[in-house]
Amino acid sequence: MKDRSRIVARILGAGLLLAPLVGCATAAKQAFYTVVGAQGKFYEVQVVDPGALADYRSLRIERFSNDLGKRVPREVVREVNQETPETLAEAALFYPEGKLLVMKGQIIHYTGRSALEGSVMSVIGSSESCVCRVQLHDGETDELIGEAVCWGLTKSALRRGSGELGAGVGKGVAKWIRQRLPQTEKDRRREDLRGARDDED
């Protein structure tokens, strides 16, 4: 109940803050984006074969590099590298051990602004984004298994910044893996991993 009250308060607060500036329709959209937070999307460059992906039991995520230098704040690089493993762990798609899949990534595009400027720009339709090239490799041979462009996007005037973008990238990567892993395998892994967590508790 407290969580629900907090969400309602956030929606109302965002709407009241933005209504005088942009009108009811835009204020409602901003309230929605504030509650939802960052979005994660992907575009597959080299399609992952579902059967081959199902053979991989465990995942190692190497640190994402920043190919854009100082144009990307260190905080964004840090959050991408923190949020992506956490999001995939929560998705319960891989076991702690078994045939290894290695994920490698590079930040290849970034659109961000200062807090005040970013909030104003988001109200009139702009957004923040962080785009990463993500590759999956066989843990033994380093053979390329699949590749996608994954990105985090935030359109909220209130929920912005490195943490939101990092979470968005993680969501995009998780969506990609989740879509390619066969449904029966996803269900099996989710059940096994949740059962293991319950046993630990």
Buried (B, 14 or more C-beta within 10 A) or exposed (E): EEEEEEEEEBBEEBBEBBBEEBEEEBBBBBBBBBBEBBBBBBEBEEEBEEEBBBEBBBBEBEEBBBEBEEEBBEBBBEBBBBBBBEBBBEBBBBBEEEEBBBBBBBBBBBBBBEEEEBBBBBBEEBBBBBBBBBBBBBBEEEEEBBBBBBBBBBBBBBBBBBBBBBBBBBBBBBBBBEEBBEEEBBEEBEEEBEEEEEEEE
